Amino acid sequence: TLAEAARIMATRRVKRLPVVNSVGMLEGVVSRSDLLKVFLRADAEIEEDIRQSVLGEPATTVGLDVTVADGVATIRGPLADRSMAPLVARAVRAVEGVVDVRMDLGAP
């Protein structure tokens, strides 16, 4: 994904990444200048954004907490209505800077 590409560029300190198709043929090159502005955010900032915009709805997410490490958000805690898990995961994925979501939901 674009978010993963931005994080790779930042951690490996490269300015460009090749883009290849399914057979390994070069399709183009992605530069970091625009990607980093959009996708690279501090984990603490992403975490706070998730708390405010996703977990701020107590009717569906009461008891849930989030941690973010290297752009990967982990949602932990009991979820009374397990059918809400895909919706919560989708909402977290939509937060700018989130690379992946892991759900660790205990019993309510």
Backbone bond lengths (Angstrom), bond angles and torsions (degrees), N, CA, C in turn:
res aa  C-N    CA-C-N  psi(-1)  N-CA   C-N-CA  omega(-1)  CA-C   N-CA-C  phi
1 T - - - 1.456 - - 1.519 109.81 -
2 L 1.312 115.47 167.78 1.466 119.21 177.73 1.522 111.03 -63.53
3 A 1.317 117.34 -38.45 1.467 120.49 179.53 1.522 110.60 -63.15
4 E 1.330 117.76 -42.33 1.465 120.88 178.41 1.524 110.81 -64.68
5 A 1.330 116.67 -40.17 1.466 120.52 178.46 1.522 110.70 -61.40
6 A 1.322 116.76 -42.64 1.467 120.64 179.68 1.522 110.94 -62.84
7 R 1.322 116.81 -42.58 1.465 119.94 -179.21 1.532 110.52 -67.35
8 I 1.325 118.51 -40.27 1.470 121.69 177.27 1.524 110.02 -60.95
9 M 1.324 116.20 -44.69 1.467 119.61 -179.83 1.519 111.53 -61.75
10 A 1.312 116.43 -39.77 1.462 120.24 -178.57 1.523 111.55 -70.92
11 T 1.326 117.08 -47.17 1.463 119.22 -175.80 1.515 112.73 -71.31
12 R 1.326 116.60 -32.04 1.471 119.73 -179.42 1.523 112.68 -96.22
13 R 1.319 114.67 -0.26 1.469 121.75 177.36 1.534 112.85 54.71
14 V 1.333 115.29 49.30 1.460 120.87 174.73 1.520 108.63 -113.38
15 K 1.312 116.55 151.36 1.457 121.15 -176.89 1.523 113.12 -95.11
16 R 1.323 117.16 -19.63 1.468 120.75 -177.87 1.518 110.10 -142.86
17 L 1.335 115.36 149.93 1.461 121.25 174.25 1.521 108.82 -128.24
18 P 1.319 116.88 139.02 1.462 118.56 175.13 1.527 109.57 -73.86
19 V 1.306 115.83 147.83 1.464 122.47 174.87 1.525 106.32 -112.97
20 V 1.332 115.68 120.89 1.459 120.12 -178.41 1.519 110.42 -118.19
21 N 1.325 115.36 155.79 1.460 119.71 177.99 1.525 109.74 -87.15
22 S 1.315 117.18 -172.70 1.464 122.02 -174.84 1.529 113.81 -64.18
23 V 1.327 118.14 -20.17 1.465 120.54 178.21 1.528 112.28 -103.69
24 G 1.329 116.80 7.87 1.451 120.86 176.07 1.509 115.83 88.39
25 M 1.310 117.94 8.07 1.472 121.05 178.79 1.533 109.16 -80.62
26 L 1.309 116.10 138.72 1.456 121.55 -179.59 1.526 110.39 -65.54
27 E 1.331 115.40 126.39 1.464 121.96 178.13 1.524 111.21 -104.79
28 G 1.328 116.26 -27.03 1.453 119.87 -178.18 1.515 110.52 171.37
29 V 1.324 116.04 -168.74 1.452 122.72 -179.01 1.526 108.19 -134.85
30 V 1.324 115.91 136.33 1.463 121.57 176.87 1.515 107.60 -106.01
31 S 1.334 117.20 129.82 1.466 120.07 175.81 1.523 109.00 -99.85
32 R 1.307 116.41 156.91 1.452 120.55 -174.56 1.522 114.60 -84.75
33 S 1.303 118.24 -15.53 1.464 119.79 -171.27 1.526 113.18 -54.96
34 D 1.307 118.46 -49.12 1.457 120.36 179.54 1.518 112.29 -81.36
35 L 1.325 117.18 -37.28 1.461 120.66 -178.38 1.520 112.41 -60.60
36 L 1.304 116.69 -44.16 1.459 119.66 -176.42 1.523 111.88 -64.28
37 K 1.303 117.15 -35.41 1.456 120.11 179.13 1.519 111.54 -63.68
38 V 1.321 115.90 -36.32 1.457 120.54 -174.74 1.522 112.42 -88.03
39 F 1.336 117.35 -44.40 1.448 119.75 -167.43 1.520 116.61 -102.70
40 L 1.290 119.42 -26.40 1.448 119.28 -173.32 1.518 110.44 -88.10
41 R 1.289 115.01 108.85 1.454 121.71 178.99 1.519 107.77 -128.29
42 A 1.294 115.80 154.21 1.463 120.11 177.09 1.529 109.26 -65.48
43 D 1.326 115.82 143.61 1.463 120.25 -179.82 1.527 111.60 -56.04
44 A 1.326 117.32 -40.72 1.466 120.63 -179.85 1.529 111.21 -62.52
45 E 1.313 116.70 -37.10 1.467 121.10 179.01 1.536 110.32 -68.13
46 I 1.326 116.74 -42.41 1.466 121.16 177.46 1.520 109.96 -62.42
47 E 1.331 115.57 -45.33 1.466 121.92 179.88 1.528 111.02 -57.60
48 E 1.303 116.76 -46.82 1.464 120.80 179.93 1.526 111.00 -64.54
49 D 1.311 116.68 -39.56 1.466 121.05 178.22 1.531 110.34 -61.53
50 I 1.335 116.91 -42.83 1.473 120.66 178.36 1.522 110.29 -64.14
51 R 1.327 116.61 -43.29 1.477 119.65 178.84 1.522 111.12 -59.38
52 Q 1.315 116.73 -42.82 1.465 120.79 -177.08 1.531 112.33 -74.84
53 S 1.331 116.75 -48.57 1.470 119.53 -170.30 1.521 114.47 -89.71
54 V 1.332 117.74 -25.11 1.466 119.51 -176.94 1.522 111.49 -110.95
55 L 1.319 116.78 -52.33 1.460 119.93 -175.82 1.518 112.77 -83.54
56 G 1.315 116.71 0.11 1.461 121.16 -179.88 1.517 113.30 -76.73
57 E 1.326 118.32 -2.20 1.463 122.91 178.29 1.526 108.30 -97.66
58 P 1.336 118.37 88.51 1.466 120.99 -171.89 1.525 115.05 -62.16
59 A 1.310 119.09 -23.79 1.461 119.94 -178.67 1.529 112.04 -63.13
60 T 1.311 118.04 -32.87 1.468 120.50 -176.99 1.518 113.34 -109.53
61 T 1.325 118.77 -20.94 1.463 120.02 -171.77 1.529 113.45 -122.00
62 V 1.316 118.35 16.12 1.454 120.55 -179.66 1.531 109.88 -58.13
63 G 1.325 116.81 133.98 1.458 121.72 179.57 1.514 114.97 89.72
64 L 1.332 117.91 -7.35 1.463 120.12 179.60 1.517 110.54 -88.48
65 D 1.321 115.62 148.01 1.455 121.39 175.30 1.524 107.89 -133.87
66 V 1.320 116.15 163.19 1.456 121.53 -178.20 1.514 110.20 -132.23
67 T 1.330 115.19 143.28 1.456 122.18 166.91 1.520 106.31 -130.11
68 V 1.322 115.79 149.13 1.467 120.41 179.81 1.522 107.99 -129.93
69 A 1.327 115.62 129.88 1.462 122.13 176.86 1.521 107.94 -136.62
70 D 1.317 116.45 121.40 1.469 122.22 -178.62 1.520 112.34 54.06
71 G 1.318 115.86 37.45 1.459 121.12 177.69 1.514 115.14 82.06
72 V 1.335 117.50 -3.81 1.464 121.40 179.04 1.528 108.17 -94.12
73 A 1.327 115.66 117.79 1.464 121.45 -179.55 1.523 109.50 -91.74
74 T 1.327 116.36 129.16 1.461 121.61 175.38 1.516 107.73 -113.28
75 I 1.339 115.08 121.73 1.456 121.94 178.90 1.515 106.88 -100.89
76 R 1.349 116.64 124.54 1.465 121.97 -178.07 1.513 110.28 -125.88
77 G 1.324 114.01 151.06 1.449 120.25 173.46 1.515 112.05 125.75
78 P 1.319 115.24 175.82 1.467 119.32 179.79 1.524 111.12 -78.44
79 L 1.306 115.38 142.15 1.461 121.35 175.46 1.521 106.70 -125.17
80 A 1.336 115.82 111.29 1.463 121.09 -174.77 1.518 111.90 -57.80
81 D 1.312 117.47 -42.34 1.464 121.87 -179.48 1.520 108.38 -110.36
82 R 1.337 116.21 98.16 1.465 121.18 -175.78 1.532 112.70 -62.17
83 S 1.317 117.55 -20.77 1.464 119.67 178.83 1.531 111.30 -68.76
84 M 1.334 116.58 -14.22 1.466 121.04 178.48 1.531 112.60 -81.41
85 A 1.338 118.04 -12.71 1.471 121.93 -176.11 1.531 112.79 -54.66
86 P 1.338 119.88 -47.93 1.471 118.69 179.48 1.531 112.76 -63.25
87 L 1.320 116.60 -33.66 1.471 119.54 179.06 1.522 111.44 -69.62
88 V 1.337 116.28 -40.67 1.463 120.45 177.57 1.527 109.41 -64.08
89 A 1.340 116.75 -44.92 1.468 120.69 179.80 1.522 110.69 -61.16
90 R 1.320 117.27 -42.00 1.466 120.60 179.77 1.528 110.71 -64.17
91 A 1.318 116.66 -41.89 1.469 120.40 179.79 1.525 111.05 -64.68
92 V 1.335 116.91 -39.09 1.470 120.62 178.63 1.527 109.82 -67.00
93 R 1.334 117.39 -42.74 1.471 121.08 178.99 1.524 112.07 -59.23
94 A 1.319 116.38 -29.70 1.458 120.63 -177.76 1.524 112.77 -75.37
95 V 1.328 117.83 -12.27 1.467 120.79 179.33 1.523 108.84 -72.26
96 E 1.305 116.06 129.09 1.455 122.08 -177.65 1.526 111.05 -58.15
97 G 1.332 115.65 128.19 1.458 121.37 178.55 1.512 113.93 101.18
98 V 1.338 118.40 -13.60 1.455 121.23 178.79 1.529 109.02 -75.64
99 V 1.329 115.58 125.10 1.461 122.01 -179.65 1.524 110.28 -91.50
100 D 1.334 116.60 -39.38 1.460 121.55 -179.27 1.522 108.28 -155.07
101 V 1.340 115.92 164.08 1.464 121.86 179.01 1.515 108.44 -128.58
102 R 1.316 115.19 134.34 1.473 121.46 173.65 1.520 106.94 -119.60
103 M 1.317 115.66 134.13 1.452 121.22 -179.39 1.534 108.55 -110.57
104 D 1.331 116.68 123.25 1.461 123.14 177.57 1.520 106.68 -124.70
105 L 1.335 114.73 79.72 1.464 120.86 -171.61 1.530 110.28 -99.59
106 G 1.328 114.21 120.18 1.454 119.58 176.89 1.514 110.92 -85.44
107 A 1.290 116.42 174.64 1.462 120.95 176.93 1.521 109.88 -70.81
108 P 1.333 117.05 144.83 1.479 120.22 -179.78 1.516 111.60 -67.83
